Structures are given as structure tokens and as C-alpha cells.
Amino acid sequence: MTVSLLLLLMTLLNFTNDVWTLPAPSSVFMESVDMRHMLRWPPLQASCNTTLLYSVQYQGEFELEHQNGRWMEAPGCQRITLSHCDLTSDLGSDSDYNIRVRAHCGSQRSAWTKLSPPFNRRQTKLSVPKMTVTSAGDALQVSFETLPLTSTVDVTVWKKGEKLQAVVYSMPAEEEVLHIAALQEGAVYCVTAQTVLNSGFRSNSTDTQCVSIIDPDAPAWKTPTTLTVTVIITAGLLFVLFWSIVHCRPETCKTHFHKEPLPQSLRGNWDIQIPMSPQEKELCDQMVMEPNQTSSQTDAALITHQED
């Protein structure tokens, strides 16, 4: 009996020396953003005559309750050289997960280092979605980049100045583009969005983006950009013309603004020649008005001469 115990103790000591001679990883933590779950740990500072490798296992509610606490190997994280492991596709439920990692150096293995506390994907941090809003005819197109898996996006749309009448559209993350049609031509519509998880957890809202709805068949001059450019050009031309008139030198103005002569009929120094007979001319020469002679006396004298 004593010999058997001694042999068992020697076997256990040899096994312990073979397995636990490598220190275990430390400071294991989970980095989860937008439902992407990345387990991380610092590279192990240990002497190894070969490349240090790492392996990761996880244990969820299903394994605990239905598989007698079985540990599942993460398929993409067995004997890897990296000091991180992407567990996004492995942690598929909203339950708590136990996760552990250990190191390998040749035939040597370290003890397991367990993540504490257990991780639940509902703890993920949601970033503000990257949104782009454009208009196409009488419709809005709201597009997003890299939305979290299993999430939805709540898109809030309202006519500018009427936010109390805003409408909320819910879009699954896999669709990526929301199309909102039959909007009022010429109106300005504003949009914000939030990412929403199944648990009800929401991200912060995006900045408000506003766009105008323009009829694609409308004349080009009706577009805001064309109208603005036209107004600026017109104002510039008027300014240049006014400045030129105010600061124009007389000799320069006469060159550029030539004065056309008046027609003969509009000039004031008329030279009108009335044909007269010799008798009428003699009569006009003899008529000299006295200083005290009235106009009636002159008329009478003129009549007397005509009778003669």
C-alpha cells in the first residue's frame, strides 16, 4: 500500500512539473464594441525555446445546464500566436459566458486564466452609427456603415420646423439603406438615427442632417446652388458698374460714355427764315413803337397801313 502511494505521488509530481512550469496569462479582459467581442491579454513574458501559443475556451448557459459544465474550444483561437481572440460568432446568446485562456510552449502548458466577471454580450458598447443622407427626386435615402449584428436602427425624420410631427422608421441592420418616398417637393427634411439592440439598449443619436427635396425635372436655375451663384454674380456686376460710375475720371467717362449730339430740331438756337414781299418788309421797317404807345395803338396803326 505504501509503495502504491509513493508511486502515485511521484507520478503527480512529474505531471505537475511537466504541465505547470509555464506561467499563466494575466490581466485577461473583454473588449466589446458594436457587438464585436474581442478577448485580450498581454503577451506572456516567459522564456520559451519555441513560439508561445495561446488557446481559448468558453462556457455558456447551455453548456452549464445541458452538457454538465462542458468547456467549448473557440474554433479560431486554438494554439494561436496572437494575444487576442475574436469571440463574436461564438457568443451567440444573451446569457453569461465563462471564458478562459492559457499558454503553450512546446509540450509545456500554463494554468487556465479565467475572465472575471463572466461576460454577457448585452454589455457591449454601442457607437454612434455612421449615417449619410441624400435626396433623390421626392425621396430620401438614408445609408449606414458597419452596423452591429442583430441590431436595428431607429431613423427619425421630420420636416424642418415641425419636429413634433416626426416619424420614426425601424430598419434591420442588414438592410443598410432606408428609402423614404413621397415627400413634399421644395421642403427641407431633417434626419437623426440610433442603433438599438434586442435588449432595448440604445446608442447615442447621430448629429442632425437636413436636406432639400428637389424635383429632378425642375429647371436648373431653381436649384439652391444655381440660384445662389446667380444672385452673387448679379450683385457683383452691379457693384462693379456702380463703382466704375462713381470713380470714373471725366476724360475716361467721355471715352467710354460718348454723348450723342442733339438733333437739329431739338436745338434752341433756331434760325427760321420767313419769306416776305417787298411791301411787307418796308412796312415792318417803318413800324417803330413809341415808348408810351400801347399795344392797341400799335395794332390800329398796323390796320391803317394795311388799308392804305
C-alpha positions as CSV (number, residue, x, y, z in Angstrom):
1,M,0.0,0.0,0.0
2,T,2.8,2.4,0.9
3,V,4.6,1.6,-2.4
4,S,1.5,2.4,-4.4
5,L,1.0,5.7,-2.7
6,L,4.6,6.7,-3.3
7,L,4.3,5.8,-7.0
8,L,1.1,7.9,-7.3
9,L,2.7,10.9,-5.6
10,M,5.8,10.7,-7.9
11,T,3.5,10.5,-10.9
12,L,1.5,13.5,-9.8
13,L,4.7,15.5,-9.1
14,N,6.1,14.6,-12.6
15,F,2.8,15.6,-14.2
16,T,2.7,18.9,-12.3
17,N,6.3,19.7,-13.2
18,D,5.6,19.0,-16.8
19,V,2.3,20.9,-17.1
20,W,2.6,23.9,-14.7
21,T,6.1,25.0,-15.4
22,L,4.8,27.8,-17.7
23,P,3.2,30.9,-16.0
24,A,-0.4,31.6,-16.9
25,P,-1.5,34.7,-18.8
26,S,-2.7,37.6,-16.6
27,S,-5.0,40.7,-16.9
28,V,-7.4,39.0,-19.3
29,F,-10.3,41.3,-20.3
30,M,-13.1,41.6,-22.9
31,E,-13.3,44.5,-25.4
32,S,-16.8,44.6,-26.9
33,V,-17.9,47.4,-29.2
34,D,-21.0,47.2,-31.5
35,M,-21.5,43.5,-30.8
36,R,-17.9,42.6,-31.8
37,H,-16.4,40.7,-28.8
38,M,-12.6,40.6,-28.6
39,L,-10.9,38.8,-25.7
40,R,-7.5,40.4,-25.0
41,W,-4.5,39.7,-22.7
42,P,-0.9,41.0,-22.5
43,P,1.8,38.8,-24.2
44,L,3.3,36.4,-21.8
45,Q,6.8,37.4,-20.5
46,A,8.3,33.9,-20.2
47,S,11.4,32.2,-21.7
48,C,10.4,29.7,-24.4
49,N,12.7,28.0,-26.9
50,T,9.8,27.9,-29.4
51,T,7.0,30.3,-30.2
52,L,4.5,31.0,-27.4
53,L,1.0,29.9,-28.3
54,Y,-2.4,30.5,-26.7
55,S,-5.8,28.7,-26.6
56,V,-9.2,29.9,-25.5
57,Q,-12.3,28.1,-24.2
58,Y,-15.8,29.3,-23.3
59,Q,-18.7,28.0,-21.3
60,G,-22.3,29.4,-21.7
61,E,-25.6,28.7,-20.0
62,F,-26.4,25.8,-22.4
63,E,-23.1,24.1,-21.6
64,L,-23.6,24.5,-17.9
65,E,-27.2,23.3,-17.8
66,H,-27.3,20.7,-20.5
67,Q,-23.7,19.4,-21.1
68,N,-22.5,19.0,-17.5
69,G,-20.4,22.2,-17.5
70,R,-18.5,21.3,-20.6
71,W,-15.9,23.8,-21.9
72,M,-16.1,24.6,-25.6
73,E,-12.9,25.3,-27.6
74,A,-13.1,28.6,-29.6
75,P,-12.5,27.3,-33.2
76,G,-10.4,30.3,-34.3
77,C,-8.4,30.6,-31.2
78,Q,-6.5,27.3,-30.6
79,R,-2.7,27.4,-30.3
80,I,-2.6,30.9,-31.9
81,T,0.4,33.4,-31.7
82,L,-1.9,36.4,-31.2
83,S,-2.7,37.9,-27.8
84,H,-6.3,38.4,-28.7
85,C,-9.3,36.2,-29.8
86,D,-12.4,37.3,-31.7
87,L,-15.4,35.5,-30.0
88,T,-18.1,37.4,-31.9
89,S,-19.6,34.3,-33.6
90,D,-19.1,32.1,-30.6
91,L,-21.1,34.1,-28.0
92,G,-24.5,33.8,-29.7
93,S,-26.9,34.3,-26.9
94,D,-27.7,37.0,-24.2
95,S,-26.5,34.7,-21.4
96,D,-23.5,34.9,-19.2
97,Y,-20.3,33.3,-20.5
98,N,-17.3,32.0,-18.6
99,I,-14.1,32.4,-20.7
100,R,-10.6,31.2,-20.1
101,V,-7.2,31.3,-21.8
102,R,-3.9,29.5,-21.3
103,A,-0.4,29.5,-22.9
104,H,1.7,26.8,-24.6
105,C,5.4,26.5,-25.0
106,G,6.2,23.2,-26.8
107,S,4.9,20.5,-24.6
108,Q,4.5,22.8,-21.6
109,R,1.2,24.3,-20.8
110,S,0.2,27.0,-18.3
111,A,-2.7,27.0,-15.9
112,W,-6.0,28.5,-17.2
113,T,-6.7,32.2,-16.5
114,K,-10.4,32.8,-16.2
115,L,-12.1,36.1,-17.3
116,S,-13.7,37.7,-14.2
117,P,-16.6,38.5,-14.0
118,P,-18.4,36.4,-16.7
119,F,-19.2,38.3,-19.9
120,N,-22.7,39.0,-21.4
121,R,-22.9,40.5,-24.9
122,R,-25.6,42.9,-23.6
123,Q,-22.6,44.7,-22.0
124,T,-21.3,45.8,-25.4
125,K,-20.8,49.4,-26.1
126,L,-22.7,51.0,-28.9
127,S,-21.0,53.7,-31.0
128,V,-23.0,56.4,-32.9
129,P,-23.9,55.0,-36.3
130,K,-22.2,56.5,-39.4
131,M,-25.1,58.0,-41.4
132,T,-25.3,59.6,-44.8
133,V,-28.5,61.4,-46.0
134,T,-29.1,62.2,-49.7
135,S,-32.2,63.2,-51.7
136,A,-33.3,61.5,-54.9
137,G,-36.4,63.1,-56.5
138,D,-39.2,63.2,-53.9
139,A,-37.4,60.7,-51.7
140,L,-34.7,60.5,-49.0
141,Q,-32.0,57.8,-48.9
142,V,-30.5,57.2,-45.5
143,S,-27.5,54.8,-45.6
144,F,-25.3,53.4,-42.8
145,E,-21.9,51.8,-42.5
146,T,-21.0,48.7,-40.4
147,L,-24.0,48.3,-38.2
148,P,-23.8,45.8,-35.3
149,L,-25.2,42.3,-35.9
150,T,-28.6,41.5,-34.6
151,S,-29.4,45.2,-34.1
152,T,-31.9,47.6,-35.7
153,V,-31.7,51.3,-36.5
154,D,-34.4,53.8,-35.5
155,V,-34.4,56.6,-38.1
156,T,-36.3,59.8,-37.1
157,V,-37.5,62.1,-39.9
158,W,-39.3,65.4,-39.7
159,K,-40.0,68.4,-41.9
160,K,-37.8,71.3,-40.7
161,G,-39.7,73.4,-38.1
162,E,-42.1,70.6,-37.4
163,K,-40.2,68.2,-35.1
164,L,-43.3,67.4,-33.0
165,Q,-44.7,65.6,-36.1
166,A,-41.5,63.5,-36.6
167,V,-41.9,59.9,-37.9
168,V,-39.7,57.0,-36.7
169,Y,-38.7,54.3,-39.1
170,S,-37.2,51.0,-37.8
171,M,-34.7,49.2,-40.2
172,P,-32.9,45.9,-39.7
173,A,-29.1,46.3,-39.6
174,E,-28.5,44.0,-42.6
175,E,-30.5,46.3,-45.0
176,E,-28.1,49.2,-44.6
177,V,-30.2,51.7,-46.7
178,L,-33.5,53.2,-45.8
179,H,-35.7,54.7,-48.7
180,I,-38.4,57.2,-47.7
181,A,-40.6,58.3,-50.7
182,A,-43.5,60.7,-51.5
183,L,-42.1,63.7,-49.6
184,Q,-43.0,67.3,-50.3
185,E,-41.1,69.0,-53.1
186,G,-39.2,72.1,-52.1
187,A,-39.4,71.2,-48.3
188,V,-36.4,70.6,-46.1
189,Y,-36.3,67.3,-44.1
190,C,-34.1,66.5,-41.1
191,V,-32.9,63.1,-40.0
192,T,-31.3,61.5,-36.9
193,A,-30.7,57.8,-36.1
194,Q,-29.9,55.5,-33.2
195,T,-28.7,51.9,-33.1
196,V,-31.0,49.6,-30.9
197,L,-30.2,46.2,-29.6
198,N,-32.7,43.4,-28.9
199,S,-32.2,44.1,-25.2
200,G,-33.5,47.7,-25.8
201,F,-30.1,49.3,-25.2
202,R,-29.6,52.3,-27.5
203,S,-26.6,54.2,-28.8
204,N,-26.4,58.0,-28.7
205,S,-28.2,59.8,-31.6
206,T,-26.3,60.9,-34.7
207,D,-26.0,64.6,-35.5
208,T,-29.0,66.1,-37.3
209,Q,-28.6,66.1,-41.1
210,C,-31.0,68.2,-43.2
211,V,-31.5,68.1,-47.0
212,S,-33.9,69.7,-49.5
213,I,-36.3,67.8,-51.7
214,I,-35.9,68.9,-55.3
215,D,-37.9,67.8,-58.3
216,P,-35.4,66.2,-60.8
217,D,-37.4,67.7,-63.7
218,A,-37.3,71.3,-62.3
219,P,-35.2,73.9,-64.2
220,A,-31.6,74.1,-63.2
221,W,-32.0,77.7,-62.0
222,K,-34.4,76.6,-59.3
223,T,-31.8,74.6,-57.5
224,P,-30.5,76.4,-54.4
225,T,-26.8,76.2,-55.6
226,T,-27.6,77.7,-59.0
227,L,-29.8,80.4,-57.6
228,T,-27.2,81.4,-55.0
229,V,-24.5,81.6,-57.7
230,T,-26.8,83.7,-59.9
231,V,-27.5,86.1,-57.2
232,I,-23.8,86.5,-56.3
233,I,-22.8,87.1,-59.9
234,T,-25.6,89.7,-60.4
235,A,-24.7,91.5,-57.3
236,G,-21.0,91.5,-58.3
237,L,-21.8,93.0,-61.7
238,L,-23.9,95.7,-60.2
239,F,-21.2,96.6,-57.7
240,V,-18.6,96.9,-60.4
241,L,-20.8,99.0,-62.6
242,F,-21.7,101.4,-59.7
243,W,-18.1,101.6,-58.6
244,S,-17.0,102.4,-62.2
245,I,-19.5,105.2,-62.5
246,V,-18.6,106.8,-59.1
247,H,-14.8,106.6,-59.6
248,C,-14.8,107.4,-63.4
249,R,-12.5,110.3,-64.5
250,P,-14.1,112.9,-66.8
251,E,-11.8,112.2,-69.8
252,T,-12.3,108.4,-69.3
253,C,-16.0,108.8,-69.0
254,K,-16.1,110.8,-72.2
255,T,-14.3,108.0,-73.9
256,H,-16.5,105.2,-72.6
257,F,-19.7,107.1,-72.4
258,H,-19.8,109.2,-75.6
259,K,-22.5,111.9,-75.7
260,E,-24.5,111.9,-78.9
261,P,-25.3,115.3,-80.4
262,L,-28.9,116.5,-80.3
263,P,-31.0,116.6,-83.5
264,Q,-31.3,119.9,-85.2
265,S,-35.0,120.1,-84.4
266,L,-34.3,120.0,-80.6
267,R,-31.6,122.7,-80.5
268,G,-32.6,126.1,-79.0
269,N,-30.9,128.5,-81.5
270,W,-33.3,128.1,-84.3
271,D,-32.8,130.3,-87.5
272,I,-36.2,130.5,-89.1
273,Q,-36.5,132.3,-92.4
274,I,-40.0,133.6,-93.3
275,P,-40.4,134.7,-96.9
276,M,-41.7,138.4,-97.2
277,S,-42.8,140.6,-100.0
278,P,-41.0,144.0,-100.5
279,Q,-44.1,145.9,-99.3
280,E,-44.3,143.8,-96.1
281,K,-40.6,144.2,-95.5
282,E,-41.0,148.0,-95.9
283,L,-43.9,148.0,-93.6
284,C,-42.0,146.2,-90.8
285,D,-39.1,148.6,-91.1
286,Q,-41.4,151.7,-90.7
287,M,-43.1,150.3,-87.6
288,V,-41.3,151.7,-84.6
289,M,-43.1,151.6,-81.3
290,E,-43.0,154.7,-79.3
291,P,-42.1,154.3,-75.6
292,N,-45.6,155.3,-74.4
293,Q,-47.6,153.6,-77.2
294,T,-49.7,150.7,-76.1
295,S,-50.2,147.5,-78.0
296,S,-53.8,148.5,-79.1
297,Q,-52.5,151.7,-80.6
298,T,-49.9,149.6,-82.5
299,D,-52.5,147.3,-83.8
300,A,-54.6,150.2,-85.0
301,A,-51.7,151.7,-86.8
302,L,-51.0,148.4,-88.4
303,I,-54.5,148.1,-89.7
304,T,-54.4,151.7,-91.1
305,H,-51.2,150.9,-93.1
306,Q,-52.8,147.7,-94.5
307,E,-55.9,149.7,-95.7
308,D,-53.6,152.2,-97.5
